[in-house]
Amino acid sequence: MFSRPLLRFVPNGTKINFMRGRFMGLATSAVLSIASVILFLHPGLTLGLDFRGGIVVEVRTQGPADFGQVRAALATQHVEAAGVQSFGAPDDVLIRLDAPPASSADHEARTQALVDSVRHAVATLPGAQVLRADAVGASVSAELFRDGMLALGISLLMILGYIWFRFEWEFAVSAVITLILDLTKTVGFLVITHFEFDLVMVAAILTILGYSTNDKVVVYDRVRENLRKYRTMPLAELIDLSINETLSRTLGTSTTVFLAALPLALFGASLSSFAWVMLFGIVVGTSSSIFIAAPILLLLGEKRLRRDSRPPR
C-alpha cells in the first residue's frame, strides 16, 4: 500500500561535509568534558542512598505536598530530616535522614526507631501514607559504590576488546575515547541537574554506553565496507560518505528511542531522573558518533587505514 516511507529523517543522497568541522567538534567536546570534570570535583555528585548511606522514606500526601507541614510533623517526633523534597508527582515527598553511626552497638534498633518516628509523624498528616522506607549502612554503601565503578570500568574494557576484535585498533581506541568523553558529559549533567547518583544512575550510564557503542558500530561498519569499495578515496571523504549513508538510520533509531523514553521522563515519577539521563545520553551519543568518534578515527587512521590502498603511480 505504501511504496515509500511515511517519515524520512534526511533525504537520500546527502553530501554533508562533516569532517570539515572536525576540529570545532573535538574542541567543543573537550571544553564540555573539562567543564564536567571540574563540576565533578566541585561541587560534585549528589550521592544517593545507595552510595551515601542513610534512611529514605517515600510519602504520599493528600493533595499537593506542604513541605513546611511535613517538617513540622517530623519536629513533633524529634526527627531531624537531612532533606525533604518532592519527587515525581506533586503529592509525593522524599524524606532523607542520616543513619545512626554503624559503629554503635544499637545501630539497627536506632535505625528502626527513626523509621517508626517518621511513620508516626506521617500518620498525623491528613490522608498521608508511607510508601517505602529503606536504610543503607555506610559499609554497604561503600561496597555498592566500588562495585558500581568496577562495572563501569569493566564495561569500557569489554567495549574496547569487542571493537578491537571486530575492527582495527584505530576504531576501538576512537570509540573508547569518545565513550569516555560521553561519560564525563553525563556526569556533568548529573551535577547540574542535582539528580542523585545511585545504582539506578549506574544502570542508566551503562545503558547509554551500550546504546552509544551500537550507534558507532553502525557507522564503523559502513566505513569498513567503503574502505574495501573505494580504495583510492581519501579517508576524510570516505568517512563523510559513510556518515551520510547511515545518517537516516542513525537519526531514525535515536528519535525512536528518544520518543520511547520521553513519556517516562515526563510522567515516570521515581524513574523520571533515569529517563532524563537516558534522553541526554541519546543526544550526546548520537552527536558524538558523527562529530567526535569519526574525527578521532580520521586522526588515528589517516595514514594506516590507507597505507595499502594508495593509487598506483
C-alpha positions as CSV (number, residue, x, y, z in Angstrom):
1,M,0.0,0.0,0.0
2,F,2.8,2.4,1.0
3,S,5.6,2.3,-1.5
4,R,7.6,5.0,0.3
5,P,8.3,5.6,4.0
6,L,5.8,7.9,5.6
7,L,8.6,9.7,7.5
8,R,12.1,10.3,6.2
9,F,14.5,12.0,8.6
10,V,17.0,13.0,5.9
11,P,16.7,13.0,2.1
12,N,18.6,10.4,0.1
13,G,22.0,11.2,-1.2
14,T,23.0,13.8,1.3
15,K,26.6,15.1,0.9
16,I,27.2,16.9,4.2
17,N,30.9,17.6,4.8
18,F,31.1,16.6,8.5
19,M,34.9,16.4,8.6
20,R,35.3,20.0,7.6
21,G,34.2,20.9,11.2
22,R,36.1,18.1,12.9
23,F,38.4,20.4,14.9
24,M,35.5,22.5,16.1
25,G,33.6,19.4,17.2
26,L,36.6,18.0,19.1
27,A,37.3,21.3,20.7
28,T,33.7,21.8,21.8
29,S,33.6,18.3,23.2
30,A,36.9,18.8,25.1
31,V,35.7,22.0,26.7
32,L,32.4,20.4,27.8
33,S,34.2,17.4,29.2
34,I,36.8,19.5,31.1
35,A,33.9,21.6,32.5
36,S,32.2,18.4,33.6
37,V,35.3,17.1,35.3
38,I,35.6,20.5,37.2
39,L,31.9,20.2,38.2
40,F,32.6,16.6,39.4
41,L,35.4,17.8,41.6
42,H,33.3,20.7,42.9
43,P,30.6,20.8,43.9
44,G,30.5,17.1,43.0
45,L,27.8,14.5,42.5
46,T,24.7,14.3,44.7
47,L,25.2,10.8,46.1
48,G,22.0,8.8,46.6
49,L,21.1,6.4,49.4
50,D,22.9,3.5,47.7
51,F,26.3,5.3,47.8
52,R,25.9,7.7,50.8
53,G,24.1,5.6,53.3
54,G,21.2,6.7,55.4
55,I,17.4,6.4,55.5
56,V,15.0,7.3,52.8
57,V,11.2,7.4,53.3
58,E,8.8,7.9,50.5
59,V,5.5,9.5,51.5
60,R,2.3,10.3,49.5
61,T,0.2,13.1,50.8
62,Q,-3.4,14.1,50.2
63,G,-3.1,16.8,47.6
64,P,0.0,18.8,46.8
65,A,2.6,18.3,49.5
66,D,3.2,21.1,52.0
67,F,6.8,20.7,53.0
68,G,6.5,23.0,55.9
69,Q,3.7,20.9,57.3
70,V,5.8,17.7,56.8
71,R,8.8,19.2,58.6
72,A,6.6,20.4,61.4
73,A,5.2,16.9,61.8
74,L,8.7,15.4,61.9
75,A,9.7,18.0,64.5
76,T,6.9,16.8,66.8
77,Q,8.6,13.4,66.8
78,H,12.0,14.9,67.4
79,V,13.2,13.8,63.9
80,E,15.8,16.0,62.2
81,A,15.5,15.4,58.5
82,A,18.5,15.8,56.3
83,G,16.2,16.7,53.4
84,V,12.5,16.9,52.5
85,Q,11.9,17.2,48.8
86,S,9.4,16.5,46.1
87,F,9.9,13.7,43.6
88,G,7.6,12.6,40.8
89,A,4.0,13.8,41.3
90,P,3.2,16.9,43.4
91,D,1.8,14.7,46.2
92,D,5.0,12.6,46.5
93,V,7.6,13.5,49.2
94,L,11.0,12.1,49.8
95,I,12.3,12.3,53.4
96,R,16.0,11.7,53.9
97,L,17.6,11.0,57.3
98,D,21.2,10.5,58.4
99,A,21.5,7.0,59.6
100,P,22.9,6.3,63.1
101,P,26.7,5.5,63.2
102,A,27.3,2.0,62.1
103,S,29.8,1.5,64.9
104,S,27.1,2.0,67.6
105,A,26.0,-1.2,69.3
106,D,22.3,-0.5,68.9
107,H,22.6,0.7,65.3
108,E,19.8,-1.4,63.9
109,A,17.5,-0.6,66.8
110,R,18.1,3.2,66.5
111,T,17.6,3.0,62.7
112,Q,14.2,1.2,63.2
113,A,13.3,3.8,65.9
114,L,13.9,6.6,63.4
115,V,11.8,4.9,60.8
116,D,9.0,4.4,63.3
117,S,9.2,8.0,64.3
118,V,8.8,9.1,60.7
119,R,5.8,6.8,60.3
120,H,4.2,8.3,63.4
121,A,4.8,11.8,62.1
122,V,3.3,11.0,58.7
123,A,0.3,9.5,60.5
124,T,-0.5,12.9,61.9
125,L,-0.8,14.4,58.3
126,P,-4.4,14.1,56.9
127,G,-4.5,11.3,54.3
128,A,-0.7,10.8,54.1
129,Q,0.8,7.4,53.9
130,V,4.3,5.9,53.8
131,L,5.0,4.2,50.5
132,R,8.6,2.9,51.2
133,A,11.3,3.1,53.8
134,D,14.8,2.0,53.1
135,A,18.0,2.1,55.1
136,V,21.6,1.5,53.9
137,G,24.6,1.4,56.1
138,A,27.9,3.2,55.4
139,S,29.8,0.0,54.8
140,V,27.2,-1.3,52.4
141,S,27.1,2.0,50.5
142,A,30.9,2.0,50.1
143,E,30.8,-1.5,48.7
144,L,28.0,-0.6,46.3
145,F,29.9,2.4,45.1
146,R,33.0,0.3,44.5
147,D,31.0,-2.3,42.6
148,G,29.3,0.3,40.5
149,M,32.6,1.9,39.5
150,L,34.0,-1.5,38.8
151,A,31.0,-2.3,36.5
152,L,31.6,0.9,34.5
153,G,35.3,0.2,34.1
154,I,34.8,-3.4,33.0
155,S,32.2,-2.3,30.5
156,L,34.6,0.1,28.9
157,L,37.3,-2.6,28.7
158,M,34.9,-5.1,27.2
159,I,33.7,-2.5,24.6
160,L,37.4,-1.8,23.7
161,G,38.0,-5.6,23.3
162,Y,34.9,-6.1,21.2
163,I,35.5,-3.3,18.8
164,W,39.2,-4.1,18.6
165,F,38.3,-7.7,17.7
166,R,35.7,-6.7,15.2
167,F,37.6,-3.8,13.6
168,E,41.2,-2.4,13.7
169,W,42.7,-0.9,16.8
170,E,42.0,2.6,15.5
171,F,38.3,2.0,15.6
172,A,38.5,0.6,19.1
173,V,40.6,3.4,20.5
174,S,38.5,6.2,18.9
175,A,35.3,4.5,20.2
176,V,36.6,4.2,23.8
177,I,37.9,7.8,23.9
178,T,34.5,9.0,22.6
179,L,32.7,7.0,25.2
180,I,34.8,8.4,28.0
181,L,34.0,11.9,26.7
182,D,30.3,11.0,26.6
183,L,30.6,9.6,30.2
184,T,32.2,12.8,31.5
185,K,29.4,14.9,29.9
186,T,26.8,12.7,31.5
187,V,28.5,13.2,34.9
188,G,28.4,17.0,34.3
189,F,24.7,16.7,33.5
190,L,24.1,14.8,36.8
191,V,25.9,17.5,38.8
192,I,24.0,20.4,37.1
193,T,20.6,18.7,37.5
194,H,21.3,17.5,41.1
195,F,20.0,14.1,40.1
196,E,21.0,11.6,42.8
197,F,23.9,9.3,41.7
198,D,22.8,5.8,42.8
199,L,22.6,2.3,41.3
200,V,19.8,3.4,39.1
201,M,22.1,6.0,37.5
202,V,24.8,3.5,37.1
203,A,22.3,1.4,35.2
204,A,21.4,4.5,33.1
205,I,25.1,5.2,32.3
206,L,25.7,1.5,31.3
207,T,22.6,1.7,29.1
208,I,23.9,4.9,27.5
209,L,27.3,3.3,26.9
210,G,25.7,0.3,25.2
211,Y,23.5,2.5,23.0
212,S,26.3,4.8,22.1
213,T,28.6,1.8,21.2
214,N,25.9,0.3,18.9
215,D,25.5,3.7,17.2
216,K,29.2,3.9,16.5
217,V,29.4,0.4,15.3
218,V,26.8,1.2,12.6
219,V,29.0,4.0,11.3
220,Y,32.2,1.9,11.6
221,D,30.6,-1.0,9.6
222,R,29.9,1.3,6.7
223,V,33.4,2.9,6.9
224,R,34.9,-0.6,6.7
225,E,32.7,-1.6,3.8
226,N,33.6,1.6,1.9
227,L,37.3,1.1,2.7
228,R,37.1,-2.0,0.5
229,K,34.8,-0.5,-2.0
230,Y,36.6,2.9,-2.6
231,R,40.3,2.0,-2.4
232,T,41.6,5.4,-3.6
233,M,39.2,7.7,-1.9
234,P,40.8,10.0,0.8
235,L,39.8,8.8,4.3
236,A,38.1,12.1,5.2
237,E,35.8,11.9,2.1
238,L,35.2,8.2,2.8
239,I,34.1,8.9,6.4
240,D,31.8,11.7,5.3
241,L,30.3,9.4,2.7
242,S,29.8,6.6,5.4
243,I,28.1,9.0,7.8
244,N,25.8,10.4,5.1
245,E,24.8,6.9,4.1
246,T,24.0,5.9,7.6
247,L,22.6,9.2,8.7
248,S,18.9,8.3,8.2
249,R,19.2,5.1,10.2
250,T,21.2,6.9,12.9
251,L,18.7,9.7,13.4
252,G,15.7,7.3,13.0
253,T,16.9,5.0,15.7
254,S,17.8,7.8,18.0
255,T,14.5,9.5,17.5
256,T,12.6,6.3,18.2
257,V,14.5,5.6,21.4
258,F,14.1,9.3,22.5
259,L,10.4,9.3,22.0
260,A,10.1,6.0,23.8
261,A,11.9,7.4,26.9
262,L,10.3,10.8,26.8
263,P,6.9,9.8,28.5
264,L,8.9,8.1,31.3
265,A,10.9,11.3,31.8
266,L,7.7,13.4,32.0
267,F,5.4,11.0,33.9
268,G,7.6,8.3,35.3
269,A,7.6,9.6,38.9
270,S,10.6,7.9,40.7
271,L,12.1,6.8,37.3
272,S,12.0,10.2,35.7
273,S,15.6,11.1,36.6
274,F,16.7,7.8,35.0
275,A,14.8,8.7,31.8
276,W,16.1,12.3,31.7
277,V,19.7,10.9,31.9
278,M,18.8,8.5,29.1
279,L,17.5,11.3,26.9
280,F,20.6,13.3,27.5
281,G,22.8,10.2,26.7
282,I,20.9,9.6,23.5
283,V,21.5,13.1,22.2
284,V,25.2,13.0,23.3
285,G,25.8,9.5,22.0
286,T,24.3,10.2,18.6
287,S,26.1,13.5,18.1
288,S,29.4,12.1,19.3
289,S,29.3,9.3,16.7
290,I,29.3,11.9,14.0
291,F,31.3,14.8,15.5
292,I,33.7,13.0,17.8
293,A,34.3,9.4,17.1
294,A,34.6,9.9,13.3
295,P,37.2,12.8,13.6
296,I,39.2,10.8,16.1
297,L,39.2,7.8,13.7
298,L,40.4,10.1,10.9
299,L,43.2,11.4,13.0
300,L,44.3,7.9,14.1
301,G,43.8,6.1,10.8
302,E,44.5,8.7,8.1
303,K,47.8,7.0,7.2
304,R,47.5,3.4,8.4
305,L,44.0,2.7,7.1
306,R,45.0,3.9,3.6
307,R,48.6,2.5,3.8
308,D,47.9,-0.3,1.4
309,S,45.3,1.5,-0.7
310,R,47.2,4.2,-2.4
311,P,46.6,4.7,-6.1
312,P,49.3,3.1,-8.4
313,R,51.9,5.5,-9.8
